[in-house]
Amino acid sequence: MSAPDPYATSERRALRDLVTEFTRREIVPHLTAWELEGCLPLDLHARAAESGILGIGFPEDVGGSGGDLVDVVVMTEALLEAGGSGGVVAGLFSHGIALPHVVDEIHRRRDRGDHAGAEHLEAGVVRPVLAGERIAALAVTEPDGGSDVARLRTRAVRRDDTSWSVTGAKTYITSGVRADTVVTAVRTGADGAAGITLMCLDPTAPGYAPPRPLEKMGWHCSDTAELSFGDVPVRDADVLGVDQGFASLARHFVSERISIAVTAYATAQRALDLTVAWARQRETFGRPLIDRQVVRHTLVDMHRRTDVARRYARDIAWRHSRGESVVVEAALAKQTAVEACDFVVDRAVQVHGGMGYMRESEIERHYRDARILGIGGGATEVMVDLVARLLGLSASPSA
């Protein structure tokens, strides 16, 4: 007898139905307008919070809806396959990569008896974001740094016994234009990974320059910004553990990479569904496209790649939720799903023909949105080299 499918429990089927209905009602009718506006409205966050979607994966003791990474997987699949977009996932859930670091610090403070410090972060940062009242972003990447987190140069220095001063710049920051709290990686110690700290920056603080919106190839409804800091003050209460930032980033990069893999294969599934429907209704030379062998074989290949990526990423997400170490597998799941998505959206545009190239086509949006997935959360090339090192594969015995 096969083991029960953890993705098909009654609770998770209900979650899928909830997200599907929410997406069709609250997102799909407005998505084109949001793409033109270049951002999501704050009231979408509030409606998502009211429905219980915004806080999925966050513990109830800090205002979340509970659940684990498997629930986040189910939610992401449902949102994309119901007609949402990668840009919506990025913009509506940017707190998904920012708040885990804050929640960890809340629990650390509680464990050591610092209840006032824990309450400061819980009431001032986490609960308002999970209630859809405020927006949180994570700022790691720098203009000349890319995926090389250990060499970031934004620096924090002591102002006095209770505060710091932050100077530097960040770029490609999702929700950076709208953010009310920016969890920022800064250097507080020596060069290298050991000297990195995460701090919660307030965009209204002195020295925090107005965010510069960045125009992008895709994810048009998700605002992206370049940020500049000139002696921005940060209180000790908003520091998430001095010199502990790299370890926190590395720990949560695993779930971020799995989430990107889910976005990739769920986007591929939506593109496949749209392409099958198009091939059934579109006629060329007196016959539906799906009657053409070459088209049917293309659809099969799209299905195969999507299904393999889904099964692999789901397995890794399940293992991660059970506490297993899946650093290598998460990186490979991301690569596998991104490659599948790249192939599927490309073939989807081809089968749609001229309509696939038009902005009025949903396929065109998925084609644009998919391109970032092999870059964000660690570029594919960086991930492959990371896996090589973790597997003990080096260019030479001394490398």
N, C-alpha and C positions, 0 to 999 in steps of 0.2 A: 504494500500500500504506500503510495507516495505521500510525502509530508504535506500538510496544509500550506496553501499559498499565502504568505504573510501580506501580500498586496491585495488579497481578495476577501479579507474579513468583512463582516457586516458593517463594522464601523468605517472601514476604509472605502467600501462601496458607497456608503452614505456621504462620506467626505467628497468622493469623486462627483457624485450627483450634485452636491452643494456647490462645488467650484464650477462645474459645467454650467449650471443654471445662472450663477453669479456672472460668469464670463459672458454668456449670451445676452444677459439683461443689462449689465453695467459697463461692459468693456467694448464688445463688438460694435454696437451702434455708434460709438464715439471715437473709435480708434483712428480713423482717417483724420478727423479734426485735431486730435492730439498730436498726430504725426506732423501736421502743418504748424501747430503751435510750438512744438519742440519740447513739450513737457507734459507731465500728468497733473491733473488738478488735485489739490490737497483733499477735496471732499471724496475722491476715490479712495484714499487711504482711510478716511473715516468710515466709509461704507464697507470697506473690506474688514475693518476692525469690528464693526457692528455685526457682521456676518460670522465672525470667528476665524476668518481666513488669515488675517494679517499676523496673528500671534502663533500660528502653527509652528511647532518645533521649539517653542520657548516655554520654560516652566511656568506653571500657574502662580507660583509664589512671587513672581516678579511682574505679573500681569499678562502672561502669555496664555495660549489656548492648550498647552500641553502637546504631547506627541513627540515623535522623534524624526530622524532623517527619512525613514520610510514614509511617514505621513507627508513630509515635504516633497518627496518624489511623487506621490499620488497627486498632490495639489498641483505641482508643476505640469505633470502630464495632462491633467484635466484642463488646466487653463489654456495650454497651447493647442491641444487637440480640439477644443471648442471654438477656436478662432482668435485666441489672443496672440501675442507676439513676444519675441525675445526682448524687445524694448520694454514691454509692460512688465515682464518678469524682472528685468534689471531695475527699472525705476520704482516699481511698487514695493519690491522686496530688497532694496539696497541695505536696509537694516539687517538683513540676513547675514551679511558679512561684517557688519559693524558692531552690532550689539552682543554677539557671543563673547567678545573680549570684555565688555563691560559686565555682563552677567557673571563671568568667571571671577572678576574682581569683587563683585558684590558678595559672592559666596565665600571668597577668601576672607573678606573683612568680617563677615558674620562668624566664620570659624575662629577668628582670633579675638572676637568680642568687640570689634569696632562697629557697633550697630549704627552709630550716627553717620559714619562714613559710608556704610552700606545703604542707609536710607537716602543719603544725598544722591547717590548714583541711581538708585531705584526710582525715587520720586522725581528727580530732576532730569533723568535721561531715558531710562528704559520704559517706564509706564506710559509717559506721554507719547512715545513713538509707537508702542504696541496698541495704544488707543486711537491711533490715526490722527493725533493732534499735532505731532511734530515729525520731522524727517531726520534720519541719521545716515551718514555716509562714512566710508572708510577711505582714508587717504594714505597710500603707501608709495605709489609710483611717482618718480621725479622726472623732470624734463630730460635729463641725460642718463637716467638710470635703468629704465625698462624693467626687466624681470630680476635685476641684480639687487635684491632687497638689502643684502648685507653691506652694500656700499652707499646707502643713502646718506645725503649730506645735510638735510634739514636738521638744525641743531637746537637743543634746549639747554639753557644755562641758568644757574640759580640767580634769582633776583634778590631773594632774602630767605629767611628760614621757612617760609610757608608758600612760596610761589616760584615759578619758572618764567623764562622768557624764550619764545620760539621764533626762530628766523629761518626762512627758506622758502621752498616752492614745491608744489605737487601738481601733477597733471593727469588728464584722463580720468578724473574722479566722477564716478557715477553718482547722480543726485547732488553734485557739488554746488550747483546753482541754487537749489532750493533748501539745502540742508540747514537744520537748526543746531545740530551737533556733528562735528567731524572728528571721528576717532583717527588720530594722526600718528604715524610712525616717525619718531624723531631720534636723533642721536644724543644720548646723555653721557656716553662713556667713550672708550677708545674705539678705533676703527674696527670694523668687523661686526659679526652678528651679535656678539656679547654686549655691545654698547647701545642697543636699541631699546627704546621705551615707547609705549603707546600712551597718548594723552588725549583727553576730550577737549577739543577747541571750540570756542564760541564764536561764530561768524560775526557777531555784533561787537566783539572786543576790540579795543584800540589796536591798530597795527595790522588787523586782518583786512586785506584789500578786497574790494568788491570782486566776486568771482568772475572770471572771464569765460563766457559760454563758448563751447567748441562745437563747430559743425562737423557732422560725421557722415560716413557712407551709409550706415544703417542705425538701428535703434533710435530713430528720429523722435519718438515720444519720450525717450529717457534723456533728461538733461545731463550734460557732461561738462566739466569745468576745469580750468586751470586756476590754482589757488596760490596766493602769495602772502607770506607772513613776514612782518617787520616788527620784531620785538613784541609779539602777541603774549599777553600775560596768561598764565595757567596756574591755578591753585593746586596745591598738593592733593586736595580732595578729588581733583579730576585727573590725577596720574594713576595709570593702571599697573602699578608695579615697576619701579625703576630698574632698567636693564633687563626686563623680562619680556620685552616686546617680541623679539624674534621667535622665542619659543612659543608664544601665544599664536603668532601668525602661522608658524609651521604646523601647529596642532590643528588649526582651523582651516588651513589650506586644503586638507584632505576632503572635508565635507564640501568646500567650495568647488573643488574639482569634480566631485561626484555630481553636484548640482548643475555644473556646466555640461557634463555628459548627459544629464537628463534633459536639459534644455535642447541639446543637440538632437538626440534621437526623437524627442517629442515633436520638435520642429520638422524633422524628417517625416514622421508619421503623418502630421497634418499635410505636408506637401504631397505625400503619397496619396492620401485620401482625396485631396483636391484633384490630383492628376488622374486618378482612376475615374472619378466622376466626369472630368473633362473628356477623357478618352472614350467614354461611353456615349456622350452626347454630341461630340464634334464629328462631323462627317467630312471626308475628303475623297474626291473622285467617286462619290456615290456610296461610300461605305464608312461606318464608324471607325474611328482611329483604332479602337480596341480590337477590331477584326484583323489588323495588320500584325503579322508575327513579330516583326521587329519591335513594335510598341509593347506587345504582351511580354516579350522577353525583357525589355527594359523595366517594365513594372515589376516583374519577378525579381530582378536584380535589386531594384529599389527596396522591395519588401525584405529580401534576404539580409541586406546590409543593416536595415533599420532594426529587424528582429534580433540579429546577433548583438548589436550595440545595446538594445534594451535589456536583453537577458543578462548580459555581462554586467552592465552598470547596476541593474537591480540587485543582482547577487552581491556585488561589492557594497552597495548601500545597506543591505540587510546585515552583512557581516560587520560593517562599521557600527551600525546601531547596536550590535550585540557586544561591542567593546573590542573587536579584533583589530589588529594593526594591519592596515591595508594601504600603506603609503605607495608602494609600487603599483598595486592594482588600481588605485584611484587615478594615478597618472595614466595608466594604460587604458582605463575605461574612458577617460576624457579623450585621449587620442583616437580610440576606436570609434567613439560616437561622433566626434568632429569629422573624421574622414567619411563616415557614413552620411552625415548630414550634408557635407560639401558635395558628395556625389548625387544625393537625392535631389537637392534643390537645383543643381545644375541640370539634371535630366528632366526635372519638372518644368523648368523654363523651356527646354527644348521641345518637349511634347506639347506644351501650350502654344508653341510657335510665337507669332507676333503678339498675341494677347499676353503671353508670359513676360514680355518686355515692357508692358504698359503699367503705369503707376496705379491704374484702377484695378489691377490684378493683385490679389492677395499673394500669389506666388512670387511676384516681383519683390514684395516686402520681405518675405522669408529668405529670398536669395541674398538680399542686402544684409539682413540681420545676421545671417549665419556666418558671415565672413569674420566677425570678431571672435568667434568661439575658440578658434585655434590660437588666439593671441592672449585673451584675458585669462586670468587665473594661472598664469605661467604659459609662455609660448610653447607650442608643440616641440620645437627643437630643444628648448631648455628642459622640458619634461622627459624627453627621450634620453638626454644626457644624464639627468638625475637618476632615471631608472637604471641606466648602464652602470653608474657608480654604485647604486644600492645592490645591484646584482653581482658586483665584484668584477665587472668587465671594464678593463682599462687598456689604454693604448700600449702600455709597456708595464713590466713588473714593478717599476719604480714609480709609476704615475699615481 
